[in-house]
């Protein structure tokens, strides 16, 4: 499996879903996924497309997906971590910011991820990375922010009453803040240099940030938990979670850590 294979999946996803513009709350949940969140028709549609395409590769794979959970193909092999629609609540609320994320791991930890692919399901913009080979946006090499100014701090607030006070010192230092609602796409935009720092004080699931983790590292950024610990040894199972602090460079990251923990 290579980037070209993942891009073919992305093109199929965008063809099927990219023109979809859901009216607010037009979709009702059809159950709960293996990851614990409510499942909506758009999640099922995207996951079916991805898994069918992976089956057609005729490779031994262990799939970890938000909706179906663990799926073994041809006896199992490399791990493929899938979030079919990251930001599905945005999608069903009519907010145009969501993506699909696929990460391929040689082992069972975040640090073993070797390939990552994220597609913005509204614009069709593609982000991908290969370990040791860099991060790319629509085929162009990209780099995270180089200077130390906090132009834009993005955040995820799963529990606003708890999370926002926890990160207020960091938000107060930013020129602008945004809560965009799709972690994988947030991390892709850190890699692109559009977001200076991203923080999620409540634990994020490993498949939510798996692809973004590699992308940030390959673009020269830094990804840890909110205490500064690397998630590289974190497992890739459905129950593995970590808070996130992601920055364009080491200087920004050290400042962010002090603001959060000082």
N, C-alpha and C positions, 0 to 999 in steps of 0.2 A: 504494500500500500504506500502510495506516495502523494505528494501535493496535487498532482494532476488528477488522481482518483478523487481526492476530497473536493477539488474544484468542480468536478463533474457533478458530484452530489449537490454542491452549492448552487450550481446553475439549475438543477432540477428543482431544488427547493424554491429558488427565486421565481422560476417559471410558474410554479404551482401556488405559491403563497405571496410572492412579492407584490402582486397587484391587489391583494386583499386589503381593504380598509374597513375595519370593523367599526360599526357604530357603538357608542358607549353601552356596555352591558348587553350587547346583542346575543352573546353566547352564554349558555348555562353550563355549569360543571357537569361532566359525565362520570365523575368518580374521583378517586385519589390515586396519584401515581406512587411508585415505589419510593420516591424521595420524600413523600409525605404531604406534598402540596396538592391542591385541587387540580384536576386534569380537565382541560377544555378541548373542544374539537380541533382547534388549530394545533395543539400539542400532539394529539394523536395523528393528525395528518402529516405533520413534519417528521415525527418519529417513524411512521410507516415508510415514508420515502427514504429516510436514511438507512434504516435496517434492511430494507429490500435492496438498496444499492450495495450495501456491504455484503449481503448474501451473494450478490452477483459477481463479486470479486473472487469467490471460491477460495478464500484464504481461511486458515484456522485463526479464529479471533474470540476473545472474551469481551463482550459488550457490557458496559455499565451505563444504563440509560435512566433518566429521571422518571420516566413513566413505567416501563416494563421491568426495570431492575436489571438483574444479571441474565444475559442471553449468551449461550455458548454456540459457536459455529465451527463445524468440522473438528470437534474435539478440543477446541480452545487453543489460544496462542497469545499474541500481543493483546494488551488491553486497549479498548477504544471507549473513551469517556464521552458521553453524548449529553448535551442539553439541547433538545430539539428546538425549543423556543425559550430562550432566556429573556425574561421580560414579558412573559405571557399575560401578566396582569395589565401591563401597559397595552398589550394588543386588545384584550377584551374590554378595556376601558376607553379605547379609541385614541390612545396616546401613541404617536408614531416613533417609538424607540424600542426595538427588540431585534434579536438576532438568533442564529443557530451557532452552536459551538461544538467542535469535535477535536479531541486530543487523543493521540496515540502514544501509549506507554510501553516501554520494553519490559518493565517490571510492575510492581504493585505499589509504587510510591509516586508522589508528585515529582520528585527529582528524576524519575526514570522516563519522564515524558520527552519524546524525541521529535514529535511533529504536532503542530497545532493549526487549526483553521477556524476562522470566525467570519460569518457573512452577515452584514446588515440586511435584514430581510425587507427593509423598506427601500433602500437605495441600490442594493446589489453590490455595494462596496465590499471587497474581500481583504481580509488580513490573514497572513499565514506566517509561520516560522518553522525552521528546522534547527535542531540543536547544533550549534557550532557554525551555522550558515547564515544567521541573521533573521530579521523580521522584515516583512514586506506589506505594502499597501497597494493593491491592484498592480502588483508586479514591480513596484519601485521600492528600493531599500529605504527603511525608515529608522529613525532614532528618537529616543525619548528626549525630553527637555534638557538642554545643556546648562542653562544658568540657574541661579538660586532664587528667583523671584516666584512667589506663589501666585501666579496669575489666576489659576482656576483650581479650586479644591472641590472635588466631587465626593459624594458620600452615599451610602446606603443606610437607611434607617428602618430596619425590620420592626423595631419597637420604638417609635419616635420619642415617647416620653422618657425612655431610658437612654436611647442612643444619642439623641441630639445634645443633651447636657454633657454627656461623656466626651464629646468631640468639640464642644463650643470654643475652647481655647484655640484649636486648630482652625476652625472656620473663621474666627475673628481675625486671623492673620492673612486671610486670603483676599485678593482684590475682588474675586467673584466666587460664588459657590453654586453648585447644582446638585440636585438629587434626581438622577436620570432613570434609575430603576431597572438596569440590565447590567449586572456585574461584569460579564464577559466583554461586553461592548465598552464599558468603562475602562477596563484594562487595555483593550485594543487602542483606545484613544490616548491612554497614557503612553503606550508604545509609539504612537503617532506624534507625540509632542503637544497634543491639544489640551491635555489635562496634566496639571503639575503634580497633584497628589490625589489619591483616592483612598478613602477609609470606610471600612465596614466594621463597627465595633461588635456587633452581634455575629456569631460564627456563620460563615458561608460554607456551603457544601463543596466538597472537593471538585465535583464535576462542573460546578458553576464557574470556578476560577482556574481550572486545570490548563485550558488552552491559553488563557490570558497570562498565566504564570510564565510559561515558556516565552511568549511573545515579549513580555516586559523585559525579561532577562536578556533576550537576544537583541533588544533595542537599546540596551545599556541602562535600563532602569533597575529598581530595587523592589522586591516583594517580600514582606515578612508578616508576622502577626503584629498586633498592636503593642507588643512588648519588645519587638525587635528580633524574634526568633524565626528562623527560616522554616517554611512549610515543606522543605524538600523531603523530609522523612515521613511526612504525613501519608497515610494510606489512601488508596483511591476507591475505597468502598463507599456504598451509599450512606453509611452512617458517619463518615469522616468529615469533620468540620473544623474551621479555623477562622478567627477574626482576621481582618486583612488591613494592612497599611502598604500602599503601593506608591512609589515616587519615581520621578523622572531621573533622579541621580542621588548619589550618596549624601550630598550636602542638604538637599531638600529633605531627604529621609531622616537625617539626624535632627534637623529642626522640627520635623513633624513628631518624632518620637519624644522630644523634650516637651513640646506643647501638650502632648497627650498624657505624659507620665510625670511631668515636672511638678 
